[in-house]
Amino acid sequence: MRSSHRVPLALSLLLASVPAASRAQGRSGDDSADAHFQRGQEILEHGEAKIPSPWGILSAVTVWEDLKGAIGKDYVSRARGEFQKAIALDSAHAGAAVELGKLASGSREPDDLRDAAGALSTASRPAAAPKDVWLWRARVAVLLGDPSAAEYARCYEEHGGDVAMARLLGAQAAFAASRDSLGAALYLDGAAHMSEAAAAAYFQDLAPIARAGERKEWDAEPPAGRGEWVQRFWARRAAESGASPGERIAEHYHRLRVAVERYRRTGKREAGITDVSAIRLSYHEDALDDRGLVYVLLGAPDTVVRTVGADLPNESWFYRRPAGNFMLHFVAPRRAAEFALVADPLRAASPCVSTTEALGCSDRILEMLEDRAALEPRFGLLAERYRTALSAARHADGPQERSLASIAADFAAARDALAADATRAAVGALSHDSFVPSLGVPLPFYYDTYAFRGTNGRTDLLVAVAVPGTAMQARPAPDGVVYGLALDVLVTDTASARAFRADSVRFFRAPKRLGDAENLRATMELQLPPGSGYAHRVTVKSPAGGSGTAYAGPLDVPAFTGDTAMMSDVVMAEGAGKGWRRGDVELALVPPRQFPAAAVVSLFYELYNVPAGAAFRTRIRVVPVGGAGVGGAVKKLFGRGRAPISLSFDEQARPGADGVTQVLRRVDMRSLRPGVYRLEVETAMGRRLLRRTREFAVR
């Protein structure tokens, strides 16, 4: 009898939550399209029912809305119904069609989106259709994956719509169609035409990966500067990942699309602290559960583990990373329509959350531990501890109970330690978004950068690359073999988002396949404005694809402007050879800076603003690098503070027609034992001392 009264009571409460004005209008007999449209707007304005939240632990408001949503009586469902009635009476009602588009974009339910798309299609047929109809037609089409979304975005702009918003919608449509280059171009062009209205849409898309400091920057940025802020944001992300800004933007939108399609929340309630010990993320988008947010931050996991036999839905995502592998765990608690990120996946074996309870859930616990042991060995060790605890529990009586308590405590301590490690791994992994472009089979290489004075106040940047020949695939040729390299150097100014690029495809002919310690060498050159806010990426891959590697990092570009004496970077090269030319000097560069024993090494650098005939003194020293290992042994061998090579020269400047003095020295390294060394080059001109250093190794 008690249960039979629950539904009527719920229905009566639902009726009580309907706005009185709406009920009165519903009885007034006004059944026009405009009347239904106005009633729908009033329902939306009234919003959800407000019920006090008990103890502040669970949101009774959202629980109540979920209950009403289950029977179609929540305020959004009722408003949607009014707009649908307006469309039924007037199929071209623009206002109702737009509102349906807004609601469908919020729910992202396929049926809602298709219903809104039909209404917006009809409302857009009149020549005088409002521009907002085209705006929401484009937005809904993007969410449906309709290739016509790009055309609707153009129509929106042609009808006087916001240029930046139109370009953003066009970019989203292009990304959905895998036209990444077009999408990135439209996205950045829209940012260059940023309006205050479009700024909110731009930030909403990038908000899941925005860090706390960046959110503060955005809030402090005046509306006129937000377009440049967006460009700087992606320039930083691109530099961190070793990708171009366009590549990084495209990857973000691909992740967003997958996250919304696969990991969308289906209710309003979040996992509460009474459900699981959740690891709270700094940002929570209503459309995504924790899996969705992790997917946007980190991309697809390498492996996903699910234990079907557990009480609660569960997933563990395993990521392989050069800095260390890690695993993230998700559990879908009862009463919550989402997966939550947790430290302890055994919480999916609910209610077996305590040590004592866990001893009674052997099948579920062991299955969860063993499913994850292949990826994280510590789960295998925990499984063994659990088996020991089970065995003790089965034979425990009398004096053995104390032993059981000890074994159970041992299992609990191991479980807690693993959960603590999982928390640290999760917090560290999710503190920054990450993207590692996949170029296929890794192709390791060495590279160096060197800076020289350029023209018009700029700096010449030389990038020297060496690829181990044994890592390359050779193609047979009539007189030997041919190797191919595709080179790409991208330098991004993270302050202005300006990008500088040099790329090339090179082919090398050799009489035979290269062996150990033999490299393919190439150089690339760019001219850049000096500055310290640069990031760079160097990519080497096979011209045919299938293998490649990109290295990235910060870059300082020194300035050689002004009238004081200056020195360029020092280049270390083979004693004889060709390959790179600057002015009257041609050298065979050695990017790994690894020289064979008994080698003669060429040193090259330039002096600027030194007048002809000016006297200066040059000192060249080679000292072992301190520390443990080979370098430390070499230092002990030669004596602390004593340089195995020390040379001095008194000379006069002989600048060329461009005012640059080129210095080329050859240094005999035969006295050096294998190890790591530091080269020091100092030039003294009166009281001014110019100094450059480089580390190198003797094999």
C-alpha positions as CSV (number, residue, x, y, z in Angstrom):
1,M,0.0,0.0,0.0
2,R,2.8,2.4,0.8
3,S,4.4,2.0,-2.6
4,S,1.1,2.5,-4.4
5,H,0.9,6.1,-3.3
6,R,4.3,7.2,-4.5
7,V,3.5,7.9,-8.2
8,P,0.3,10.0,-7.5
9,L,2.3,12.0,-4.9
10,A,5.1,12.6,-7.3
11,L,2.6,13.7,-10.0
12,S,0.9,16.1,-7.7
13,L,4.2,17.6,-6.8
14,L,5.1,17.9,-10.4
15,L,1.9,19.7,-11.1
16,A,2.5,22.0,-8.2
17,S,5.9,23.0,-9.7
18,V,4.4,24.2,-13.0
19,P,4.2,28.0,-13.1
20,A,0.8,29.4,-12.2
21,A,1.0,31.8,-15.1
22,S,1.5,28.9,-17.6
23,R,-1.4,26.9,-16.2
24,A,-3.6,29.9,-16.4
25,Q,-2.6,30.5,-20.0
26,G,-3.2,26.9,-20.8
27,R,-6.8,27.3,-19.6
28,S,-7.3,30.5,-21.5
29,G,-8.0,28.8,-24.7
30,D,-5.4,30.8,-26.7
31,D,-4.1,28.1,-29.1
32,S,-2.2,30.3,-31.6
33,A,1.4,29.6,-32.5
34,D,2.6,32.8,-30.9
35,A,0.8,31.9,-27.6
36,H,2.5,28.5,-27.5
37,F,5.8,30.2,-28.2
38,Q,5.3,32.7,-25.4
39,R,4.3,30.0,-23.0
40,G,7.5,28.1,-23.9
41,Q,9.6,31.1,-23.2
42,E,7.9,31.7,-19.8
43,I,8.5,28.1,-18.8
44,L,12.2,28.5,-19.6
45,E,12.4,31.7,-17.7
46,H,10.8,30.1,-14.6
47,G,13.4,27.3,-14.7
48,E,13.6,24.2,-12.6
49,A,11.9,23.6,-9.3
50,K,13.8,24.8,-6.2
51,I,13.8,22.3,-3.4
52,P,16.1,22.7,-0.3
53,S,19.2,20.4,-0.5
54,P,19.4,18.2,2.6
55,W,22.7,18.6,4.5
56,G,24.3,20.2,1.4
57,I,25.6,16.8,0.3
58,L,23.4,15.9,-2.6
59,S,21.6,18.3,-5.0
60,A,17.9,17.7,-4.4
61,V,17.2,20.2,-7.1
62,T,18.8,18.1,-9.8
63,V,17.5,14.8,-8.4
64,W,14.0,16.3,-8.6
65,E,14.6,17.5,-12.2
66,D,15.9,14.0,-13.1
67,L,12.7,12.5,-11.7
68,K,10.5,14.9,-13.7
69,G,12.7,14.4,-16.8
70,A,12.0,10.6,-16.6
71,I,8.3,11.3,-17.2
72,G,8.7,14.3,-19.5
73,K,7.6,16.9,-16.9
74,D,10.8,18.8,-16.4
75,Y,10.7,22.4,-17.4
76,V,12.9,21.9,-20.5
77,S,10.6,19.1,-21.8
78,R,7.5,21.2,-21.2
79,A,9.0,24.2,-23.0
80,R,10.1,22.0,-25.9
81,G,6.5,20.8,-26.1
82,E,5.2,24.3,-26.4
83,F,7.6,25.2,-29.1
84,Q,6.7,22.0,-31.0
85,K,3.0,23.0,-30.8
86,A,3.9,26.4,-32.2
87,I,5.7,24.8,-35.1
88,A,2.7,22.5,-35.7
89,L,0.4,25.5,-36.1
90,D,3.0,27.6,-38.0
91,S,5.7,25.5,-39.6
92,A,7.8,28.7,-40.5
93,H,7.7,30.1,-37.0
94,A,11.2,31.4,-36.7
95,G,11.2,32.1,-33.0
96,A,10.0,28.6,-32.1
97,A,12.5,27.0,-34.5
98,V,15.4,28.9,-33.0
99,E,14.3,27.9,-29.4
100,L,14.2,24.3,-30.5
101,G,17.7,24.7,-31.9
102,K,18.9,26.1,-28.6
103,L,17.4,23.3,-26.5
104,A,18.7,20.6,-28.9
105,S,22.2,22.1,-28.8
106,G,22.0,21.9,-25.0
107,S,20.7,18.3,-24.8
108,R,22.5,17.0,-27.9
109,E,20.0,14.2,-28.1
110,P,19.9,12.9,-31.7
111,D,16.0,13.0,-31.8
112,D,16.0,16.6,-30.4
113,L,18.6,17.6,-33.0
114,R,16.8,16.1,-35.9
115,D,13.5,17.7,-34.8
116,A,15.2,21.1,-34.5
117,A,16.9,20.7,-37.9
118,G,13.6,20.1,-39.6
119,A,12.0,23.1,-37.9
120,L,14.9,25.4,-38.8
121,S,15.0,24.1,-42.4
122,T,11.4,25.2,-42.9
123,A,11.9,28.5,-41.0
124,S,14.8,29.4,-43.3
125,R,12.8,29.1,-46.6
126,P,11.3,32.6,-46.5
127,A,13.7,35.1,-48.1
128,A,13.3,37.4,-45.1
129,A,14.2,34.6,-42.6
130,P,16.0,36.1,-39.6
131,K,19.8,35.6,-39.5
132,D,19.4,33.7,-36.1
133,V,17.6,30.9,-38.0
134,W,20.7,30.4,-40.1
135,L,22.9,30.6,-37.0
136,W,21.1,27.8,-35.2
137,R,20.6,25.8,-38.4
138,A,24.4,25.8,-38.7
139,R,25.0,24.9,-35.1
140,V,22.5,22.0,-35.1
141,A,23.9,20.8,-38.4
142,V,27.4,20.8,-36.9
143,L,26.2,18.6,-34.0
144,L,24.5,16.2,-36.4
145,G,27.6,15.9,-38.5
146,D,25.7,17.3,-41.5
147,P,28.1,18.4,-44.2
148,S,25.8,21.2,-45.1
149,A,26.7,23.0,-41.9
150,A,29.4,24.9,-43.7
151,E,26.9,26.2,-46.2
152,Y,24.5,27.3,-43.5
153,A,27.3,29.2,-41.7
154,R,28.0,31.1,-45.0
155,C,24.3,31.9,-45.3
156,Y,24.3,33.2,-41.7
157,E,27.2,35.5,-42.6
158,E,25.5,36.6,-45.8
159,H,22.4,37.5,-43.9
160,G,24.4,40.0,-41.8
161,G,25.5,37.6,-39.1
162,D,28.6,37.9,-36.9
163,V,31.7,37.2,-39.1
164,A,33.7,35.6,-36.3
165,M,30.8,33.3,-35.3
166,A,30.2,32.3,-38.9
167,R,33.9,31.4,-39.3
168,L,33.9,29.4,-36.1
169,L,30.9,27.5,-37.2
170,G,32.5,26.9,-40.6
171,A,35.6,25.7,-38.8
172,Q,33.6,23.3,-36.7
173,A,32.0,21.9,-39.8
174,A,35.3,21.5,-41.5
175,F,36.8,19.7,-38.6
176,A,33.8,17.3,-38.5
177,A,34.4,16.5,-42.1
178,S,38.2,15.9,-41.4
179,R,39.1,19.0,-43.5
180,D,41.6,20.1,-40.9
181,S,43.6,22.7,-42.9
182,L,40.4,24.5,-43.9
183,G,39.1,24.3,-40.4
184,A,42.2,25.7,-38.8
185,A,42.3,28.6,-41.4
186,L,38.6,29.5,-40.7
187,Y,39.1,29.2,-37.0
188,L,42.1,31.6,-36.9
189,D,40.5,34.0,-39.4
190,G,37.4,34.1,-37.1
191,A,39.7,34.9,-34.1
192,A,41.2,37.8,-36.1
193,H,37.7,39.2,-36.5
194,M,36.7,38.5,-32.9
195,S,33.5,40.0,-31.6
196,E,32.3,40.1,-28.0
197,A,29.4,37.7,-28.9
198,A,31.7,35.2,-30.6
199,A,34.4,35.4,-27.9
200,A,32.1,33.5,-25.5
201,A,31.7,30.7,-28.1
202,Y,35.4,30.5,-28.7
203,F,36.2,30.3,-25.0
204,Q,33.5,27.8,-24.3
205,D,35.2,25.4,-26.8
206,L,38.7,25.8,-25.3
207,A,37.6,26.0,-21.7
208,P,38.0,22.3,-20.9
209,I,41.8,22.6,-21.4
210,A,42.2,26.2,-20.1
211,R,44.3,26.4,-16.9
212,A,43.5,28.5,-13.9
213,G,46.0,31.2,-14.9
214,E,44.7,31.3,-18.4
215,R,41.1,31.7,-17.2
216,K,42.3,34.8,-15.2
217,E,44.0,36.1,-18.3
218,W,40.8,35.7,-20.3
219,D,38.7,37.5,-17.7
220,A,41.2,40.4,-17.5
221,E,41.6,40.6,-21.3
222,P,39.6,43.5,-22.8
223,P,37.1,42.5,-25.5
224,A,39.3,44.1,-28.2
225,G,42.2,41.8,-27.3
226,R,40.5,38.5,-27.0
227,G,41.0,37.4,-30.6
228,E,44.8,37.8,-30.1
229,W,44.5,36.0,-26.8
230,V,43.0,33.0,-28.6
231,Q,45.8,33.0,-31.1
232,R,48.4,33.1,-28.3
233,F,46.6,30.4,-26.5
234,W,46.9,27.9,-29.4
235,A,50.4,29.0,-30.2
236,R,51.5,28.0,-26.6
237,R,49.6,24.7,-26.9
238,A,51.2,24.0,-30.3
239,A,54.7,24.7,-29.0
240,E,54.2,22.4,-26.0
241,S,53.1,19.5,-28.2
242,G,55.5,19.9,-31.1
243,A,52.6,20.6,-33.5
244,S,51.6,23.6,-35.6
245,P,48.7,25.7,-34.2
246,G,46.4,24.4,-36.8
247,E,47.2,20.8,-36.0
248,R,46.7,21.4,-32.3
249,I,43.3,23.2,-32.9
250,A,42.2,20.4,-35.2
251,E,43.1,17.7,-32.6
252,H,41.2,19.6,-29.9
253,Y,38.0,19.6,-32.0
254,H,38.3,16.0,-32.9
255,R,38.6,15.1,-29.2
256,L,35.6,17.3,-28.3
257,R,33.5,15.6,-30.9
258,V,34.4,12.1,-29.7
259,A,33.9,13.1,-26.1
260,V,30.4,14.5,-26.7
261,E,29.4,11.5,-28.8
262,R,30.7,8.8,-26.4
263,Y,31.0,10.3,-22.9
264,R,28.0,12.6,-22.6
265,R,26.2,12.9,-19.3
266,T,22.6,11.8,-19.5
267,G,21.4,13.4,-16.3
268,K,22.0,16.4,-14.1
269,R,23.3,14.7,-11.0
270,E,27.0,14.5,-10.3
271,A,28.6,11.7,-8.3
272,G,28.4,12.7,-4.7
273,I,30.8,12.0,-1.9
274,T,28.4,9.4,-0.6
275,D,28.8,7.5,-3.8
276,V,32.6,7.3,-4.4
277,S,35.7,9.1,-3.3
278,A,35.9,11.0,-6.6
279,I,39.0,12.9,-7.7
280,R,37.5,16.3,-8.6
281,L,38.7,17.9,-11.8
282,S,39.1,21.7,-12.0
283,Y,36.6,22.1,-14.8
284,H,33.3,20.3,-15.4
285,E,31.4,20.8,-18.6
286,D,27.7,19.8,-18.2
287,A,27.8,17.8,-21.4
288,L,30.6,15.5,-20.4
289,D,31.3,13.1,-17.6
290,D,34.9,12.7,-16.2
291,R,35.8,10.3,-19.0
292,G,34.9,12.9,-21.5
293,L,37.0,15.6,-19.9
294,V,40.0,13.3,-19.6
295,Y,39.6,12.4,-23.3
296,V,39.7,16.1,-24.2
297,L,42.7,16.7,-22.0
298,L,44.8,13.6,-22.9
299,G,43.2,12.0,-26.0
300,A,42.3,8.4,-26.6
301,P,43.8,5.9,-24.1
302,D,46.1,3.2,-25.4
303,T,44.1,0.5,-23.6
304,V,40.8,0.3,-21.8
305,V,40.0,-2.3,-19.2
306,R,36.4,-3.1,-18.0
307,T,35.3,-5.7,-15.5
308,V,31.8,-6.8,-16.5
309,G,31.2,-8.9,-13.3
310,A,31.5,-5.9,-10.9
311,D,28.5,-4.4,-9.3
312,L,29.0,-0.9,-10.9
313,P,30.1,0.0,-14.4
314,N,33.8,0.6,-14.4
315,E,36.7,1.5,-16.8
316,S,40.4,1.9,-16.4
317,W,42.3,3.9,-19.0
318,F,45.9,3.1,-19.6
319,Y,48.3,5.7,-21.2
320,R,51.8,5.0,-22.4
321,R,54.0,8.1,-22.2
322,P,57.8,8.6,-22.6
323,A,57.9,10.2,-19.1
324,G,56.1,7.2,-17.5
325,N,52.9,5.2,-18.0
326,F,49.8,5.7,-15.9
327,M,46.3,4.4,-15.4
328,L,43.1,6.4,-14.6
329,H,40.0,4.7,-13.1
330,F,36.4,5.5,-13.6
331,V,33.3,4.2,-11.8
332,A,29.6,5.0,-12.4
333,P,28.0,5.3,-9.0
334,R,24.4,4.3,-8.4
335,R,21.9,7.2,-8.7
336,A,24.4,9.2,-10.8
337,A,24.2,9.4,-14.6
338,E,27.9,9.8,-15.2
339,F,31.3,8.1,-14.7
340,A,33.5,9.7,-12.0
341,L,37.3,9.6,-11.8
342,V,38.3,7.6,-8.7
343,A,41.5,6.6,-7.1
344,D,40.4,3.1,-6.2
345,P,38.7,1.0,-9.0
346,L,37.6,-1.6,-6.4
347,R,34.8,0.8,-5.4
348,A,33.0,-0.7,-8.4
349,A,32.7,-3.8,-6.3
350,S,30.1,-2.0,-4.2
351,P,29.2,-2.3,-1.4
352,C,32.5,-4.1,-0.8
353,V,34.4,-0.8,0.0
354,S,35.9,-1.7,3.3
355,T,38.4,-4.4,4.1
356,T,36.0,-6.6,6.0
357,E,33.4,-6.4,3.3
358,A,35.9,-7.0,0.6
359,L,36.7,-10.4,2.0
360,G,33.2,-11.4,1.2
361,C,33.3,-10.3,-2.5
362,S,36.1,-12.6,-3.7
363,D,35.0,-13.2,-7.2
364,R,34.4,-9.5,-8.0
365,I,37.5,-8.2,-6.3
366,L,39.8,-10.8,-7.9
367,E,38.4,-10.3,-11.3
368,M,38.9,-6.5,-11.1
369,L,42.5,-6.9,-9.8
370,E,43.5,-9.5,-12.4
371,D,42.0,-7.6,-15.3
372,R,44.3,-4.7,-14.5
373,A,47.4,-6.7,-13.5
374,A,48.7,-7.1,-17.1
375,L,49.0,-3.3,-17.4
376,E,49.9,-2.4,-13.8
377,P,51.9,-5.1,-12.0
378,R,51.0,-3.7,-8.6
379,F,47.4,-4.9,-9.1
380,G,48.8,-8.4,-9.5
381,L,50.7,-8.1,-6.2
382,L,47.5,-6.8,-4.6
383,A,45.6,-9.8,-6.0
384,E,48.1,-12.1,-4.2
385,R,47.7,-10.3,-0.9
386,Y,43.9,-10.6,-1.4
387,R,44.2,-14.4,-2.0
388,T,46.3,-14.7,1.2
389,A,43.6,-12.7,3.1
390,L,40.9,-15.0,1.7
391,S,42.7,-18.1,2.7
392,A,43.3,-16.8,6.2
393,A,39.6,-15.9,6.5
394,R,38.4,-19.3,5.5
395,H,40.5,-21.0,8.3
396,A,40.2,-18.3,10.9
397,D,38.8,-19.3,14.3
398,G,39.8,-18.5,17.8
399,P,43.5,-17.4,18.0
400,Q,43.7,-17.2,14.3
401,E,41.3,-14.2,14.3
402,R,44.2,-11.9,15.3
403,S,46.2,-13.2,12.3
404,L,43.2,-12.5,10.0
405,A,43.0,-8.9,11.3
406,S,46.7,-8.5,10.5
407,I,46.4,-9.9,7.0
408,A,43.3,-7.8,6.3
409,A,45.2,-4.7,7.5
410,D,48.1,-5.6,5.2
411,F,45.7,-5.9,2.3
412,A,44.1,-2.6,3.2
413,A,47.4,-0.8,3.5
414,A,48.5,-2.1,0.1
415,R,45.2,-1.0,-1.4
416,D,45.4,2.4,0.1
417,A,49.0,2.9,-1.1
418,L,48.0,2.0,-4.7
419,A,45.0,4.4,-4.5
420,A,47.3,7.2,-3.2
421,D,49.7,6.6,-6.2
422,A,46.7,6.6,-8.5
423,T,45.6,10.0,-7.1
424,R,49.1,11.4,-7.6
425,A,49.3,10.1,-11.1
426,A,45.8,11.5,-12.0
427,V,46.5,14.9,-10.5
428,G,49.9,15.1,-12.4
429,A,48.5,13.8,-15.7
430,L,45.5,16.1,-15.7
431,S,47.3,19.2,-14.6
432,H,48.0,19.9,-18.3
433,D,46.5,18.8,-21.5
434,S,48.8,16.9,-23.8
435,F,49.1,16.0,-27.5
436,V,51.9,13.9,-29.0
437,P,51.5,13.9,-32.8
438,S,51.9,10.3,-34.2
439,L,54.2,10.0,-37.1
440,G,54.3,6.3,-37.2
441,V,57.4,4.3,-36.3
442,P,59.8,6.5,-34.2
443,L,62.7,7.9,-36.2
444,P,65.3,9.2,-33.7
445,F,67.6,12.0,-34.7
446,Y,70.0,14.7,-33.3
447,Y,69.8,18.4,-33.9
448,D,71.5,21.6,-33.0
449,T,70.5,25.3,-33.4
450,Y,72.9,28.2,-34.0
451,A,72.3,31.9,-34.2
452,F,74.0,34.5,-36.4
453,R,73.4,38.1,-37.3
454,G,70.9,38.4,-40.1
455,T,69.7,41.3,-42.2
456,N,67.3,44.1,-41.3
457,G,67.7,43.6,-37.6
458,R,66.8,39.9,-37.7
459,T,68.7,36.8,-36.6
460,D,69.7,33.9,-38.8
461,L,68.8,30.6,-37.2
462,L,70.6,27.5,-38.4
463,V,69.1,24.1,-37.6
464,A,71.5,21.2,-38.2
465,V,70.1,17.7,-38.2
466,A,71.7,14.2,-38.1
467,V,69.8,11.0,-38.5
468,P,71.4,7.6,-37.7
469,G,71.7,5.8,-41.0
470,T,70.8,2.5,-39.3
471,A,67.3,4.0,-38.5
472,M,66.6,4.8,-42.1
473,Q,65.2,2.7,-44.9
474,A,67.4,2.7,-48.0
475,R,66.1,2.3,-51.6
476,P,68.4,0.3,-53.9
477,A,69.9,2.3,-56.8
478,P,72.1,1.4,-59.7
479,D,75.3,2.6,-58.0
480,G,74.4,2.0,-54.3
481,V,71.4,3.1,-52.3
482,V,69.2,6.2,-51.8
483,Y,67.9,7.6,-48.5
484,G,65.1,10.2,-48.2
485,L,64.3,12.7,-45.5
486,A,61.4,15.1,-45.1
487,L,62.4,18.0,-42.8
488,D,60.2,20.6,-41.2
489,V,61.2,23.4,-38.8
490,L,58.5,25.4,-37.2
491,V,59.2,28.4,-34.9
492,T,56.2,30.1,-33.1
493,D,56.2,33.4,-31.3
494,T,54.0,32.5,-28.4
495,A,53.3,36.2,-27.6
496,S,52.0,37.2,-31.1
497,A,51.2,33.7,-32.5
498,R,53.3,34.4,-35.6
499,A,54.7,31.3,-37.1
500,F,57.9,30.9,-39.1
501,R,58.5,27.7,-41.1
502,A,61.0,26.0,-43.3
503,D,60.5,22.6,-44.8
504,S,62.2,20.5,-47.5
505,V,62.5,16.9,-48.8
506,R,66.1,15.7,-49.3
507,F,67.5,12.6,-51.0
508,F,71.0,11.2,-50.3
509,R,72.9,8.8,-52.4
510,A,75.5,6.4,-50.9
511,P,77.6,3.6,-52.3
512,K,76.3,1.3,-49.6
513,R,74.1,1.2,-46.6
514,L,75.2,3.3,-43.6
515,G,76.5,1.5,-40.5
516,D,76.9,2.3,-36.9
517,A,78.0,5.9,-36.1
518,E,77.2,7.0,-39.6
519,N,74.6,9.7,-40.0
520,L,72.6,11.5,-42.7
521,R,73.1,15.2,-42.2
522,A,71.1,18.2,-43.4
523,T,70.6,21.9,-42.5
524,M,67.6,24.3,-42.5
525,E,67.7,28.0,-42.1
526,L,65.2,30.7,-41.0
527,Q,65.4,34.4,-40.3
528,L,63.6,35.6,-37.2
529,P,63.0,38.7,-35.2
530,P,65.0,38.4,-32.0
531,G,63.1,37.5,-28.8
532,S,62.8,35.1,-25.9
533,G,59.2,34.0,-26.2
534,Y,59.6,31.4,-29.0
535,A,58.9,27.7,-29.1
536,H,60.2,25.5,-31.8
537,R,59.5,22.1,-33.3
538,V,61.9,20.0,-35.5
539,T,60.3,17.1,-37.4
540,V,62.1,14.5,-39.4
541,K,60.2,11.8,-41.2
542,S,60.3,9.4,-44.2
543,P,59.1,11.1,-47.4
544,A,56.7,8.2,-48.0
545,G,55.4,8.4,-44.4
546,G,55.2,5.6,-41.9
547,S,58.0,6.8,-39.7
548,G,59.1,10.0,-38.1
549,T,59.7,11.9,-34.9
550,A,59.2,15.5,-33.7
551,Y,61.1,17.3,-31.0
552,A,59.9,20.5,-29.5
553,G,60.8,23.1,-26.8
554,P,61.4,26.7,-25.9
555,L,63.8,28.8,-28.0
556,D,65.6,32.1,-27.3
557,V,66.6,34.0,-30.4
558,P,69.4,36.5,-29.5
559,A,69.6,40.0,-30.9
560,F,72.8,41.1,-32.8
561,T,71.7,44.7,-33.2
562,G,73.4,47.7,-31.8
563,D,77.0,48.9,-32.1
564,T,78.8,47.0,-29.4
565,A,81.1,44.0,-30.0
566,M,79.2,40.7,-30.2
567,M,79.9,37.1,-30.9
568,S,77.7,34.5,-32.7
569,D,77.2,31.0,-31.5
570,V,80.1,28.6,-32.0
571,V,79.8,25.8,-34.5
572,M,81.7,22.6,-34.0
573,A,82.3,20.7,-37.2
574,E,84.6,18.0,-38.7
575,G,88.2,19.1,-39.4
576,A,87.6,18.8,-43.1
577,G,84.4,18.3,-45.2
578,K,81.6,20.2,-46.8
579,G,77.9,20.5,-46.5
580,W,77.0,23.9,-45.0
581,R,78.3,27.3,-46.3
582,R,78.2,30.7,-44.7
583,G,80.2,33.5,-46.4
584,D,83.6,32.2,-47.4
585,V,83.5,29.2,-45.0
586,E,82.1,25.7,-45.8
587,L,81.9,23.0,-43.1
588,A,80.6,19.5,-42.4
589,L,78.5,20.0,-39.3
590,V,78.2,17.3,-36.6
591,P,74.9,17.8,-34.8
592,P,75.4,15.1,-32.2
593,R,78.6,16.8,-31.3
594,Q,80.2,13.3,-30.9
595,F,83.7,13.1,-32.3
596,P,85.9,10.0,-32.7
597,A,89.1,9.8,-30.6
598,A,92.1,11.5,-32.2
599,A,89.8,13.9,-34.2
600,V,90.6,17.3,-35.5
601,V,87.6,19.6,-34.9
602,S,86.8,22.9,-36.8
603,L,85.5,25.8,-34.7
604,F,83.6,28.6,-36.5
605,Y,82.0,31.8,-35.2
606,E,81.5,35.4,-36.2
607,L,82.4,38.7,-34.6
608,Y,80.2,41.8,-35.1
609,N,81.0,45.5,-34.7
610,V,84.7,45.0,-34.4
611,P,86.5,47.6,-36.6
612,A,89.2,46.5,-39.0
613,G,92.7,46.3,-37.4
614,A,91.2,46.1,-33.9
615,A,93.3,43.9,-31.6
616,F,91.8,41.1,-29.6
617,R,92.9,38.0,-27.7
618,T,91.1,34.7,-28.1
619,R,91.3,31.8,-25.6
620,I,90.0,28.3,-26.3
621,R,89.7,25.8,-23.5
622,V,88.4,22.3,-23.3
623,V,87.5,21.0,-19.8
624,P,85.9,17.8,-18.7
625,V,82.3,18.0,-17.5
626,G,82.0,17.2,-13.8
627,G,79.7,14.7,-12.1
628,A,79.4,11.0,-11.9
629,G,80.1,8.6,-14.8
630,V,82.6,9.1,-17.6
631,G,82.7,12.8,-17.3
632,G,83.6,12.6,-13.6
633,A,86.3,10.0,-14.3
634,V,87.9,12.2,-17.0
635,K,87.9,15.1,-14.6
636,K,89.8,13.1,-12.0
637,L,92.2,11.9,-14.6
638,F,93.3,15.4,-15.6
639,G,93.1,16.9,-12.2
640,R,90.5,19.3,-10.8
641,G,90.4,22.7,-12.5
642,R,93.1,21.7,-15.1
643,A,92.1,21.9,-18.8
644,P,93.5,19.2,-21.1
645,I,93.4,21.7,-23.9
646,S,94.1,25.5,-23.5
647,L,95.0,27.7,-26.4
648,S,95.5,31.5,-26.8
649,F,95.8,33.7,-29.8
650,D,96.5,37.4,-30.3
651,E,95.0,38.7,-33.6
652,Q,93.5,41.6,-35.5
653,A,90.1,41.9,-36.9
654,R,89.7,41.6,-40.7
655,P,86.0,42.1,-41.4
656,G,84.6,41.5,-44.8
657,A,82.5,43.9,-46.8
658,D,79.5,43.3,-44.6
659,G,81.5,44.2,-41.5
660,V,81.5,40.7,-40.2
661,T,84.8,39.0,-39.0
662,Q,84.6,35.2,-39.6
663,V,86.8,33.1,-37.4
664,L,87.8,29.5,-38.3
665,R,90.1,27.5,-36.0
666,R,91.0,23.8,-36.2
667,V,91.7,22.2,-32.8
668,D,93.5,18.9,-32.4
669,M,91.6,16.7,-29.9
670,R,93.9,13.7,-29.9
671,S,94.9,14.3,-26.3
672,L,91.3,13.7,-25.1
673,R,90.2,10.4,-23.6
674,P,86.6,9.2,-24.2
675,G,84.1,11.3,-22.2
676,V,82.0,14.4,-22.1
677,Y,83.7,17.9,-22.3
678,R,82.8,21.6,-22.4
679,L,84.3,23.9,-25.0
680,E,84.9,27.5,-23.9
681,V,85.7,30.2,-26.4
682,E,86.5,33.7,-25.0
683,T,87.4,36.8,-26.9
684,A,88.8,39.8,-25.0
685,M,88.7,43.3,-26.5
686,G,90.0,45.7,-23.8
687,R,87.6,45.4,-20.9
688,R,84.9,43.7,-22.9
689,L,84.8,39.9,-22.8
690,L,82.7,37.7,-25.2
691,R,82.2,34.1,-24.2
692,R,80.4,31.1,-25.7
693,T,80.3,27.4,-24.6
694,R,79.3,24.1,-26.1
695,E,79.3,20.6,-24.7
696,F,80.5,17.6,-26.8
697,A,81.6,14.0,-26.4
698,V,84.6,12.0,-27.5
699,R,83.7,8.4,-28.5
